[in-house]
Structures are given as structure tokens and as C-alpha cells.
């Protein structure tokens, strides 16, 4: 059964349609995950990162993948931190979910785990950049308490504006 196939539950008095959702788990990305990550990246963004960009983040605690019960990578997040005086600043650099798994809460799960890891590593604030027109991502980030800090016109190669969003991490 595919994860989006409806499951019909019949009883004598009630007929209900339930959408089955494949459970996902989150773990640190490995070299074996990179090809699947790259395919998701290419399917998700008009200007995808090159494969080599993902290789550079291997070993970062905030480079995570979500995988389903069949062992396939269905999403990823790349987050890291940089020293900043007394407390590090986190940066969510990239996050995507495979097109056929969107709407299942996987992006939410990945972002939550990445923020937790950044907090555990002493981060005081987290920032990210998002396309001005990416409403699904903006909605997710607002749900997690990210607020608009500034706009960067023509940030992306196609000329679209980036919104820089930030949020504190409670110690």
C-alpha cells in the first residue's frame, strides 16, 4: 500500500476513510544517503545545491534525514552553527521533503529535531533564508516561532528575494 492510499474501515454503524501515513524516523545523514538527498533536492528547488555541497556537511550533527519504514530517505535538513562571541548562531541551510511525502509532517519533524540539536550544542539564535514566495515553508517557519528580520532583494540566482528569519533557542 502506498502511504497516501485510503484505508476504509467499515463497521455496522460507521464507515470512515482514513489516510494511512507511513511512520518516519530521523537520524544523522550518512554518505549512503547522499544520492537520495540529492534527488530530493533536485525535485524540490529550481536552483538545487550541487552534490558536493551535501558532502561538505557530512558529520555535522544538524545534517539529518527522515526515513520511512521501508528504509527510504524521504526528507532531510542541513543545519549547523558558527561561534559568535559567547553563544553560537545556528543556521538552517536547507530542508526538503520528497514530493510524494509532503503534507505528512516530515518537514516539521526534521526542523524540530534540528532545532533541538542546535540548542543542545549551545546555539542562542537560529537563522534561515527562504524564498519570499515559498508559502508552505513560511508557514512552517512561523509555526516554529521564526520572525522576519530582513529582506535581501535578488538573493537567489533567478532574482527572487530572500527573507531572513530568526528565532531564539531557549537554553
KABEL-V41917 format. One record per backbone hydrogen bond with DSSP energy under -0.5 kcal/mol. CO is the residue of the C=O (numbers start at 1). NH is the residue of the N-H. Records with the same first field share a line. If there is no record, write none. Layout:
CO = NH  NH
//
This chain:
2 = 5
5 = 20
6 = 8
7 = 9  18
8 = 10
9 = 16
14 = 11
16 = 9  18
18 = 7  20
23 = 69
25 = 67
27 = 65
30 = 33  34
31 = 34
33 = 37
34 = 38
35 = 39
36 = 40
37 = 41
38 = 42
39 = 43
40 = 44
41 = 44  45
45 = 48
50 = 53  54
51 = 54  55
52 = 56
53 = 57
54 = 57
55 = 58
57 = 60
60 = 63
62 = 64  79
63 = 29
64 = 77
65 = 27
66 = 74  75
67 = 25
68 = 71
72 = 68
74 = 98
75 = 66
76 = 96
77 = 64  79
78 = 93  94
79 = 62
80 = 91
82 = 89
84 = 87
88 = 124  125
89 = 82
90 = 127
91 = 80  93
92 = 129
94 = 78
96 = 76
98 = 101
99 = 102
101 = 104
105 = 109
106 = 110
107 = 111
108 = 112
109 = 113
110 = 114
111 = 115
112 = 116
113 = 117
114 = 118
115 = 119
116 = 120
117 = 121
118 = 123
119 = 122
122 = 88
124 = 169
125 = 90
126 = 167
127 = 92
128 = 165
130 = 163
131 = 134
133 = 135
134 = 138
135 = 139
136 = 140
137 = 141
138 = 142
139 = 143
140 = 144
141 = 146
142 = 145
147 = 166
150 = 164
151 = 153
152 = 155  162
156 = 159
159 = 154
160 = 155  156
161 = 132
162 = 152  164
163 = 130  165
164 = 149  150
165 = 128
166 = 147
167 = 126
168 = 170
//
